[in-house]
Amino acid sequence: MEIELINRLSALSHPQRMAVFRLLMRRCPDELPAGEIADALGFKASTASVYLSALTGAGLIAQRRDGTRLLYAINLDAAQELVAGIFLDCCRGRADICPPQLQHIIGNISPMTDQKFNVLFVCTGNSARSIFAETILRDHAGDKFNAYSAGTMHRSELNPFAIKMLAQKGHSVDDLRSKNISEFQSSQAPRMDFVFTVCDRAANEECPTWAGQPVSGHWGVPDPVKVTGTDAQISLAFQTAYGAIYNRISAFTSLPFDTLDRQSLQKRVDEIGQQPAE
């Protein structure tokens, strides 16, 4: 066990291998092709292959062949063993040594309490998918959740097809606006209980740690803004995106929050993210 721990720490001691590991953690439980990993991190294909091979060899990530592609995903069991090996075995779980944000891992995990939760949906542009999610959650379960959305781009505008779709579905669109993620990272911003990314690009980006360690998940949906063609074809793409997000939010709001501890809740959130997006 000691040798395995040292080998895994050695694999993560290289900054680019650590970058691959962090990317796959952000996208957990998704499986990513090697090409997407290389593109997201700006690596040459051959360089990414070397890093992926090292992490696979250390058992930190898993590899699966899908036709001609190799898919990679984080090995959560190995990641958990790594944390436990450092903070439990080495440090004997001392509360005065272990970081406060790891107390939910080291100690007992308390069930989510009966409260109104703050939920943030993050996309690249905050023009369509994240706006859909904010509006659907607000109107579907606004008595239990405060819904917010933001984009990682410096500047964006609401997409007119998205606004038209929401209005057709009976949602109020008068107060909707495009927002940057920085608006929710100040000390005056609401403290988030859940943070969901709804596009792959935003999920791949390196974001600052959120205060309070919210439960996070990736609910990737194809970008309807990229669809070209007739108005009918574009509208169909927005309809598909809306439906996928609506179904995931319906599943999310139906969860028995008062009976789920944090670990169980994270698992259910990940399962919702694996629902078909089309």
Secondary structure as UniProt FT lines:
FT   HELIX           2..11
FT   TURN            12..13
FT   HELIX           15..26
FT   TURN            27..29
FT   STRAND          32..33
FT   HELIX           34..41
FT   HELIX           45..57
FT   TURN            58..59
FT   STRAND          61..66
FT   TURN            67..68
FT   STRAND          69..74
FT   HELIX           76..84
FT   HELIX           85..90
FT   TURN            91..93
FT   TURN            95..97
FT   HELIX           100..102
FT   HELIX           103..106
FT   STRAND          117..123
FT   HELIX           129..141
FT   TURN            142..144
FT   STRAND          145..151
FT   HELIX           160..168
FT   TURN            169..170
FT   TURN            174..175
FT   HELIX           181..184
FT   TURN            187..188
FT   STRAND          194..197
FT   HELIX           200..204
FT   TURN            211..212
FT   STRAND          215..218
FT   HELIX           224..226
FT   HELIX           231..253
FT   HELIX           257..259
FT   HELIX           262..273
//
